Structures are given as C-alpha cells and as structure tokens.
Amino acid sequence: MSASSLSCWNRRWHSATIWLVLSFSCALLPCFSSGHSEMQESIERLLPDCLRQLLTADSFEDSVRGESPDPPKNYAAYLAAAKLIPNLVTENLLYVRDHALPAGRIYAAVLLKQSGQTDTASFGKLLNDKAPVKYLSGCKGMPTTVAGVAHGFVEKGRYFNFTLVNYCTLPPPLTTPAAVQATCLTSLMSQNTVQHYEVGDSNQPSDAWLAFHLLLNQGNNAKPAALSLANSKSAGARIYGAVLLRQIDSVRGKKLLKSWIGDKSTVNYSWGCEKQESTVGALSERLLKGEELILLTDPRTKKH
C-alpha cells in the first residue's frame, strides 16, 4: 500500500471511529454535554470543507441563480460535495444528516441517496422531521418543512426544481472510460426523445443530457459509445450518437448525418417546455446547418 493510500485509509478509519464513539456517547452518556460538544468538534474538524458548510446551511437552495451571478452558496457547497461522492465517508454524511441545520440535513440526505444508500438511510430518517426550512429557487422562496421536502424526493424523486438525478450523472466510482460508457449507455440506448438540456421550465438538466455530457467529457475514449448509439434502433439515441461522434470525429460524424437526411424515422425533440415531433432526417439537416440541438457546454459551470 502506497503512503498516500495509507494516509487516505487512516483518515477514513479515524473519521469513522470518532463517529462511532460519538454515537455511543450520545446514546449512553447524555448528561456529559460538554464532552459531547468536544466530540462533535473533533469529528467536524475532519469533515471536508463542503460538508462543514452544509452543517450550517440556513436555506435549501437549488441551482437557479437569483440576482447575483454566482451560484447559491448552499447549492455550491452541495455541488462540491456531490463531486466528491466516491471519496466521501458514509459516516460523515450520516453525521451531517443528523446534526446539521434543517437545510443541511436535506442536502446530506440527497448525497446519501446519490451515493447509493437506500431511502431508509437517506430521506427515511427525515420523513417525520417537522423543522421549518426555507426553499429558495432563484429570487423565489417558500416556507416548508424538512419532512415536506423529504416526502417530495421519496415520492417524486424531486422537490420542485431540485431533481434527484441518476447516480451516473455524478462522478461515479468507475475506474475506466469503458465502465462509464456502459453505465451511461443504459440511459441513452432506448431514447426516442432528444432533449436540448433542461426538463420543462425547471432549469435542471435532463437525465439523458447528463448521461450524454458525461460521455462527451470522455473525449476520444467515448467513440465506441458514440458508434453504439448511432447504430441503435431508437431514433433519439441515434441523434445523441451522431452529435457525440461529430465532436470526436467531425468528418465521420458529418458523413453519418448526411446519410440520414432522407430518414423518416420519427423522433421527438424537446427544448424546455417546447416539444415537437420531427424525424431523424430533419434533425440531421438542422445539425448540418450548425444548430446546437443538444447543448454542448454545461451552463452550470459557466463563469460570469
């Protein structure tokens, strides 16, 4: 084991040990309030910065920006944590779920669910939590409760504009480009709808776009996935494959689109709340004319 691997393992073991001791202390020694506080401080010092920020999150925010060009601060902390999911210690997320302010508890439950935990271990612990919390989406806010938000995720997989995306849309614990491709092809191979980016007026990316974009980020390594999609029986999947292939091999991608101009296969195209029925040939012509039918740049990462 390398020195860096050993150091990482030691930090995880240390964090998990402190969390277990804390849980034991809370259950058996409630009268030792000062010792409990010291133990909490010990475990919180080991948390990544993003989780420490979520401990004090005072509102549950989605990605919609308000008057400021910067992303909402609590959502930014959540997003930073989401990018670390493969390396986060589950016990640390459980700690935040149980000890954070109301909004932080919700973010921790979302992270637990996205890391592969069950509803019982994530939102299930919050279903009876009546603590008030403010939900913010851009400049709009509304009062709710932790339980109300948790029920929304359990029943619908979302709470208004905050969508519980598929795990493959976050940096997954996969070690090879081929493994990433296999995971995201599952989301795209049967698509008969091509989505520009968002789901309705939510300003949130669709699961299909997220899978497509993860493949796009693989660069040349995603060429086998692009070819598989282009040969799919599903019209939408073929368009996703052609757009992806064109980014990797422009000559071959352009040639493929030209060969489809007469293709009358029906495909749906969705742009926010607007939907239209089209054909593979018609979308191919639009792509050849330079239309960006599928957003290639993630708007959530744009700098202002």
C-alpha positions in Angstrom: 0.0 0.0 0.0 1.4 3.4 -1.0 2.0 6.2 1.5 -0.9 8.3 0.0 -3.3 5.3 0.1 -2.3 4.5 3.7 -2.8 8.2 4.6 -6.3 8.2 3.0 -7.2 4.9 4.7 -6.1 6.3 8.1 -8.2 9.4 7.7 -11.3 7.4 6.8 -10.7 5.0 9.8 -10.1 7.9 12.1 -13.3 9.7 11.0 -15.4 6.5 11.2 -14.0 5.7 14.7 -14.8 9.2 16.0 -18.3 9.0 14.6 -19.0 5.6 16.2 -17.7 6.9 19.6 -19.8 10.0 19.2 -22.9 7.9 18.5 -22.2 5.7 21.6 -21.7 8.7 23.7 -24.9 10.3 22.6 -26.9 7.2 23.4 -25.4 6.3 26.8 -23.9 9.5 28.2 -26.4 12.2 27.5 -25.6 14.0 30.8 -22.0 14.7 29.6 -23.0 17.7 27.4 -19.5 19.3 27.4 -17.8 16.1 26.4 -20.4 15.6 23.7 -19.7 19.1 22.3 -15.9 18.4 22.3 -16.6 15.1 20.4 -18.7 17.0 17.8 -15.9 19.5 17.3 -13.5 16.6 16.8 -15.5 15.0 14.1 -16.4 18.3 12.4 -12.7 19.2 12.1 -12.3 16.0 9.9 -15.1 16.9 7.6 -14.4 18.2 4.1 -15.0 22.0 3.8 -18.1 21.5 1.7 -19.7 19.3 4.4 -18.8 21.7 7.1 -20.6 24.4 5.1 -23.6 22.2 4.8 -23.8 21.8 8.6 -24.8 25.5 8.8 -26.9 25.7 5.6 -29.8 28.1 6.5 -31.9 27.5 3.4 -32.5 24.7 0.9 -31.4 26.1 -2.5 -31.5 24.7 -6.0 -29.2 25.7 -8.8 -31.3 28.6 -10.1 -29.4 31.9 -9.7 -31.1 34.9 -8.2 -29.9 38.5 -8.7 -26.3 37.5 -8.1 -24.3 36.0 -11.0 -22.8 33.5 -8.6 -24.5 30.2 -7.8 -26.4 30.0 -4.5 -23.9 29.4 -1.7 -25.6 26.4 -0.1 -26.1 24.7 -3.5 -22.5 25.4 -4.4 -21.4 23.6 -1.2 -23.7 20.7 -2.1 -22.4 20.5 -5.6 -18.8 20.4 -4.3 -19.8 17.5 -2.1 -21.5 15.7 -4.9 -18.3 15.8 -7.0 -16.6 14.1 -4.0 -19.2 11.3 -3.6 -16.9 8.4 -4.5 -14.4 9.6 -1.8 -16.8 10.7 0.9 -17.1 8.6 4.1 -20.7 7.5 4.6 -20.5 8.1 8.3 -19.6 11.7 7.7 -22.8 12.1 5.6 -24.8 10.4 8.3 -23.4 12.8 10.8 -24.4 15.8 8.7 -27.9 14.3 8.2 -28.3 14.0 12.0 -26.5 17.2 13.3 -26.8 19.9 10.6 -29.3 22.7 10.5 -32.6 21.7 8.7 -31.4 22.6 5.2 -28.1 20.8 5.7 -29.9 17.7 6.8 -31.8 17.7 3.5 -28.6 18.1 1.5 -27.0 15.3 3.4 -30.0 13.0 2.6 -29.7 13.9 -1.1 -26.0 13.0 -1.0 -26.6 9.7 0.8 -29.2 8.7 -1.8 -26.9 9.7 -4.7 -24.1 7.7 -3.2 -26.2 4.5 -3.4 -27.8 4.5 0.0 -31.5 3.4 0.4 -34.4 5.8 1.1 -34.4 4.4 4.6 -30.8 5.5 5.2 -31.3 8.9 3.5 -34.7 10.5 3.3 -36.4 7.9 5.5 -34.8 9.5 8.6 -36.3 12.9 7.8 -39.9 11.9 7.0 -41.1 12.9 10.4 -38.8 15.9 10.8 -41.2 18.9 11.2 -38.4 21.5 11.4 -39.2 24.6 9.3 -36.9 25.3 6.4 -37.0 27.9 3.5 -36.8 26.6 -0.1 -35.1 29.0 -2.5 -35.2 28.9 -6.3 -33.6 32.0 -7.7 -35.3 35.0 -6.2 -38.4 33.0 -5.2 -38.6 31.5 -1.7 -41.3 29.4 0.1 -41.6 28.1 3.6 -41.8 24.3 4.0 -40.5 21.6 6.4 -37.8 19.1 6.3 -40.4 16.3 6.2 -42.2 18.0 3.3 -39.0 18.1 1.2 -38.1 14.5 2.1 -41.6 13.3 1.0 -41.1 15.0 -2.3 -37.9 13.2 -3.0 -39.2 9.8 -1.9 -42.4 10.1 -3.9 -41.3 12.0 -7.0 -37.5 12.0 -7.0 -37.5 15.8 -6.9 -38.6 18.8 -4.9 -39.8 21.5 -7.4 -36.7 22.4 -9.4 -34.3 20.3 -7.4 -34.1 17.0 -9.2 -32.6 13.8 -7.7 -30.5 12.9 -10.7 -29.3 9.4 -11.6 -26.1 8.3 -9.9 -24.2 8.0 -13.2 -24.5 11.8 -13.6 -22.2 12.4 -10.7 -18.5 11.3 -10.7 -19.2 7.6 -10.3 -16.8 5.1 -8.6 -15.8 3.7 -12.0 -12.2 3.2 -12.9 -12.2 3.1 -16.8 -13.8 5.0 -19.6 -15.4 1.8 -20.8 -17.2 1.4 -17.4 -18.5 5.0 -17.6 -19.7 4.4 -21.2 -21.5 1.2 -20.2 -23.3 2.9 -17.3 -24.5 5.9 -19.4 -25.4 3.9 -22.5 -28.1 2.3 -20.3 -29.7 5.7 -20.1 -29.4 6.6 -23.8 -29.8 3.5 -25.9 -33.6 3.4 -25.7 -34.2 7.2 -26.1 -36.8 8.3 -28.6 -36.6 11.9 -27.5 -33.7 14.3 -27.9 -33.5 17.0 -25.2 -31.7 20.2 -25.6 -30.9 20.4 -21.9 -33.5 21.1 -19.3 -36.6 19.3 -18.1 -39.6 21.6 -18.7 -39.1 25.0 -17.1 -37.1 23.6 -14.2 -33.7 24.9 -15.4 -32.4 21.4 -14.4 -30.7 19.1 -16.9 -32.5 16.0 -18.0 -31.1 12.6 -17.1 -30.4 11.9 -20.8 -28.5 15.1 -21.2 -26.4 14.4 -18.1 -25.5 10.9 -19.4 -24.7 12.4 -22.9 -22.5 15.1 -21.3 -20.6 12.6 -19.2 -19.8 10.7 -22.4 -18.8 14.0 -24.1 -16.3 14.6 -21.3 -14.6 11.3 -22.1 -13.4 12.8 -25.4 -11.9 10.2 -27.9 -12.5 7.4 -25.4 -16.2 7.7 -25.9 -16.0 6.9 -29.6 -17.2 3.3 -29.1 -20.2 4.6 -27.2 -21.0 7.1 -29.9 -20.9 4.4 -32.6 -23.1 2.1 -30.4 -25.7 4.9 -30.0 -25.6 5.7 -33.8 -26.5 2.1 -34.5 -29.3 2.0 -32.0 -32.9 1.1 -33.1 -34.1 4.1 -31.1 -34.2 7.3 -33.1 -33.3 9.6 -30.3 -30.3 7.5 -29.3 -29.0 7.7 -32.9 -29.1 11.5 -32.8 -27.2 11.6 -29.5 -24.7 9.2 -31.0 -24.2 11.4 -34.1 -23.7 14.6 -32.1 -21.2 12.8 -29.9 -19.4 11.3 -32.8 -19.2 14.6 -34.6 -17.4 16.1 -31.5 -14.9 13.3 -31.6 -14.5 12.7 -35.4 -16.0 15.6 -37.3 -15.6 14.1 -40.7 -17.2 10.8 -39.8 -19.9 12.5 -37.9 -20.8 14.8 -40.7 -20.8 11.9 -43.2 -23.2 10.0 -40.9 -25.6 12.9 -40.7 -25.6 13.4 -44.4 -26.6 9.7 -44.9 -29.6 10.2 -42.7 -31.1 13.2 -44.5 -33.8 11.0 -46.1 -34.5 9.1 -42.9 -38.2 9.4 -42.0 -37.9 7.7 -38.6 -40.0 9.7 -36.0 -38.2 11.4 -33.2 -39.4 13.9 -30.6 -37.3 17.0 -29.9 -37.7 18.8 -26.6 -36.5 22.3 -25.7 -37.6 23.3 -22.2 -41.4 23.3 -22.2 -41.5 23.2 -26.0 -41.9 19.8 -27.7 -42.1 18.9 -31.3 -42.4 15.8 -33.4 -39.7 15.6 -36.0 -37.7 13.0 -38.0 -34.1 11.8 -37.9 -33.6 13.3 -41.4 -35.0 16.7 -40.4 -32.8 16.9 -37.2 -29.8 15.8 -39.2 -30.3 18.7 -41.6 -30.6 21.1 -38.7 -27.4 19.8 -37.2 -25.6 20.1 -40.5 -26.7 23.7 -40.7 -24.9 24.4 -37.4 -27.8 24.3 -34.9 -26.8 23.2 -31.5 -29.8 20.9 -30.9 -28.1 19.4 -27.8 -26.3 21.9 -25.5 -22.6 21.0 -25.5 -21.5 23.3 -22.7 -22.8 22.8 -19.2 -24.4 26.2 -18.2 -24.0 25.4 -14.5 -20.2 25.7 -14.9 -20.1 29.0 -16.8 -18.2 31.8 -15.2 -19.7 35.2 -15.1 
